[in-house]
């Protein structure tokens, strides 16, 4: 794969993904019990917004930079901005860095990264952190070996590069089938890009039929999802979301959508229960 997340670090899709990740981890951290965090496509873990790659695209200007306008308007988004600030003046935290800053000494992290350079950066970043285990391997295949984790409570984040969208969804479905079979009680969150909305329907049908007890699909659109040549939104399918998670994120997601909306657009949030449990577990 040629994908390097440094070109896209801090863009609007990152902001949506990371705000939702913080909300998921905060829900899990509400209990004293230890947890495991597993990520299939961890990347380098931290990025420099002054790097040549980041400056070449300038995508952070319409993402994390715009989010500064939300300061003081949402407690969760304020906590997110505080964590970004803690990453350094022009640093941007990837999901591993964010998760590591939130988890406790009793928690564990398993980070998978296939690319050599990214995996080396990840190992350097967490070289002094005994909670963190970096695996230089294909994250999809690693789920069979890593699940169920110890502690047997927590979250898997599947956040692939989507270089080939249709093929990526097929791989995600196969990985989820494995993950649900080995760790049926775990939370499984899948980030995906939104270009042409109708192309997502096969994946959404699969989620409706999958063995998870509950599936919440969250989409933040910054412009209409009718033009396949551009990235129009950021989605996350959450299998077994925490109790009342939809209510918690509904408090700030519309603000996030309005803030990140493309010029001349208003932004839009879609939250759909593709499967819904009949009880609170």
C-alpha positions in Angstrom: 0.0 0.0 0.0 1.2 3.5 -0.8 -1.2 5.3 1.6 0.3 7.7 4.1 -2.0 9.2 6.6 0.4 12.2 7.2 -1.2 13.8 4.1 -4.6 13.7 5.6 -3.9 14.1 9.4 -6.3 16.4 11.1 -8.8 16.7 8.2 -12.5 16.7 8.8 -12.8 12.9 8.6 -10.2 12.6 11.3 -12.0 15.0 13.5 -15.3 13.1 13.2 -13.6 9.8 13.8 -11.6 11.0 16.8 -14.4 12.8 18.5 -16.5 9.5 18.3 -13.5 7.5 19.5 -13.2 9.8 22.6 -16.9 9.4 23.2 -16.6 5.6 23.0 -13.6 5.4 25.3 -15.2 7.8 27.8 -18.2 5.5 28.0 -16.0 2.5 28.7 -13.9 4.3 31.2 -17.1 5.1 33.2 -16.6 1.7 34.9 -13.6 0.7 37.0 -13.1 -2.6 35.2 -9.9 -2.8 33.0 -10.3 -2.7 29.2 -8.5 -3.5 26.0 -8.1 -1.3 23.0 -7.3 -3.0 19.7 -6.6 -1.1 16.4 -6.2 -2.7 13.0 -4.6 0.2 11.0 -2.8 2.3 13.6 -0.5 4.4 11.4 2.3 6.3 13.0 0.3 7.4 16.0 1.2 11.1 15.9 1.7 13.6 13.0 3.4 16.9 12.4 1.1 19.4 10.7 4.2 21.3 9.5 5.5 18.3 7.6 5.8 18.5 3.9 3.0 16.0 3.5 0.5 17.9 5.7 1.4 21.2 4.1 1.0 19.8 0.6 -2.7 19.0 1.1 -3.5 21.6 3.7 -6.5 19.4 4.8 -6.1 20.2 8.5 -7.3 23.8 7.7 -10.8 22.4 7.1 -10.7 20.0 10.0 -8.9 20.4 13.3 -8.3 24.1 12.6 -12.0 24.8 12.1 -12.8 22.9 15.2 -11.2 25.6 17.3 -14.5 27.6 16.7 -16.3 25.1 18.9 -14.2 25.9 21.9 -16.5 26.5 24.9 -19.6 25.1 23.1 -19.3 21.4 23.9 -17.6 19.7 26.9 -16.6 16.7 24.8 -15.2 18.7 21.9 -13.3 20.8 24.5 -11.7 17.7 25.9 -10.8 16.6 22.3 -9.2 20.1 21.7 -7.3 19.8 25.0 -5.8 16.5 23.9 -4.8 17.9 20.5 -3.2 20.9 22.3 -1.3 18.4 24.5 0.2 16.9 21.4 2.3 20.0 20.8 2.0 23.3 19.0 1.7 21.8 15.5 1.3 18.1 16.4 -1.8 16.1 15.7 -2.7 12.9 17.6 -3.6 9.8 15.7 -6.1 7.5 17.4 -3.3 5.5 19.2 -2.0 8.6 20.9 -5.5 9.7 21.9 -6.4 6.3 23.3 -3.1 6.0 25.2 -3.7 9.4 26.8 -7.1 8.2 28.1 -6.4 4.7 29.2 -5.3 3.7 32.7 -2.4 1.6 34.0 -4.6 -1.5 34.2 -5.7 -1.2 30.5 -4.0 -2.7 27.5 -3.5 -1.6 23.9 -2.8 -3.7 20.8 -1.8 -1.7 17.7 -1.4 -3.3 14.3 0.4 -1.6 11.4 1.5 -3.2 8.2 3.9 -0.6 6.8 7.4 -0.8 8.1 8.1 2.9 8.5 4.8 3.6 10.3 5.3 0.6 12.6 8.8 1.8 13.5 7.3 5.3 14.3 4.6 3.6 16.4 7.2 1.6 18.4 9.3 4.6 19.0 6.3 6.6 20.2 5.3 4.0 22.8 8.7 2.5 23.6 8.3 3.4 27.3 4.7 2.4 27.7 4.3 -1.2 28.9 0.5 -1.1 28.2 1.1 -0.8 24.5 1.9 -3.8 22.2 2.7 -2.9 18.6 2.2 -5.7 16.0 3.8 -5.2 12.5 1.3 -7.3 10.6 -2.0 -7.1 8.7 -4.6 -5.9 11.1 -7.4 -7.8 9.6 -5.6 -11.1 9.9 -4.4 -10.2 13.4 -7.9 -10.2 14.8 -7.9 -13.9 14.8 -4.9 -14.0 17.0 -5.6 -11.0 19.2 -9.2 -11.7 20.1 -10.5 -12.1 22.6 -8.0 -9.8 24.3 -7.1 -9.6 28.0 -8.7 -7.8 29.7 -11.8 -9.2 28.0 -13.7 -5.9 27.8 -13.2 -3.1 25.4 -13.0 -1.8 21.8 -11.7 -2.7 18.4 -11.2 0.2 16.0 -11.1 -0.8 12.3 -9.8 2.2 10.4 -8.5 1.1 7.0 -7.1 3.4 4.2 -9.8 2.6 1.7 -7.5 2.7 -1.3 -10.0 0.4 -3.1 -13.4 1.0 -1.6 -15.4 -2.0 -2.7 -12.6 -4.5 -1.9 -12.1 -2.8 1.5 -15.7 -3.4 2.5 -15.4 -7.1 1.7 -12.3 -7.3 3.9 -14.0 -5.5 6.7 -17.0 -7.8 6.5 -14.7 -10.9 6.7 -12.8 -9.3 9.6 -16.0 -8.5 11.5 -17.3 -12.0 11.1 -14.1 -13.3 12.7 -14.1 -10.6 15.4 -17.8 -11.2 16.4 -17.2 -14.9 16.5 -14.1 -14.6 18.8 -15.2 -11.6 20.9 -19.0 -11.3 20.7 -19.3 -9.0 23.7 -16.7 -6.5 22.4 -17.5 -3.1 20.9 -16.4 -3.0 17.2 -16.2 0.4 15.5 -15.6 0.7 11.8 -14.6 4.0 10.2 -15.5 4.5 6.5 -15.4 7.4 4.0 -18.6 8.7 2.3 -18.4 9.6 -1.3 -21.4 8.3 -3.2 -24.0 7.4 -0.6 -25.7 4.6 -2.6 -22.5 2.7 -2.9 -22.6 2.1 0.9 -25.9 0.2 0.8 -24.4 -3.3 0.3 -22.3 -2.8 3.5 -25.2 -1.5 5.4 -27.3 -4.5 4.3 -24.6 -6.8 5.6 -24.6 -5.0 8.9 -28.3 -5.4 9.2 -27.9 -9.1 8.8 -24.7 -9.6 10.9 -24.7 -11.5 14.2 -24.2 -8.4 16.3 -27.0 -7.6 18.8 -27.0 -3.9 17.9 -25.4 -1.7 15.2 -25.5 2.1 15.2 -24.5 3.8 11.9 -23.3 7.4 12.3 -22.7 9.6 9.4 -21.5 13.2 9.3 -21.8 14.8 5.9 -20.1 18.1 5.0 -21.7 18.2 1.6 -24.2 16.1 -0.4 -23.1 12.5 -1.0 -23.8 12.6 -4.7 -20.4 13.3 -6.2 -18.1 10.2 -6.2 -15.0 12.1 -7.0 -14.8 13.8 -3.6 -14.9 12.9 0.1 -18.3 14.1 1.2 -18.6 12.7 4.7 -17.2 10.5 7.4 -19.0 7.5 8.8 -18.6 5.1 11.7 -20.6 1.8 12.1 -20.5 0.8 15.8 -21.4 -2.7 16.7 -22.6 -3.1 20.3 -22.4 0.6 21.1 -22.4 1.5 24.8 -25.8 2.1 26.5 -27.4 5.4 25.5 -24.5 6.2 23.3 -26.7 7.7 20.6 -28.1 10.2 23.1 -24.6 11.2 24.3 -23.3 12.0 20.8 -26.5 13.7 19.6 -25.6 16.5 22.0 -22.6 17.6 19.9 -22.6 15.9 16.5 -24.9 18.6 14.8 -22.5 21.3 16.0 -19.6 19.3 14.6 -21.3 18.9 11.3 -22.1 22.6 11.0 -18.5 23.6 11.9 -16.9 21.2 9.4 -19.4 21.8 6.6 -17.9 22.7 3.2 -18.3 26.3 2.1 -21.9 27.1 1.3 -23.2 24.0 3.0 -24.8 23.5 6.4 -23.6 20.0 7.3 -25.8 17.1 8.1 -25.9 14.2 10.6 -27.5 10.8 10.0 -27.8 8.3 12.8 -29.5 5.0 12.0 -30.0 1.8 14.1 -29.3 -1.0 11.6 -29.8 -3.5 14.4 -31.2 -2.7 17.9 -31.1 -4.8 21.0 -34.2 -5.1 23.1 -32.4 -4.5 26.4 -29.6 -2.3 27.7 -26.8 -4.7 27.4 
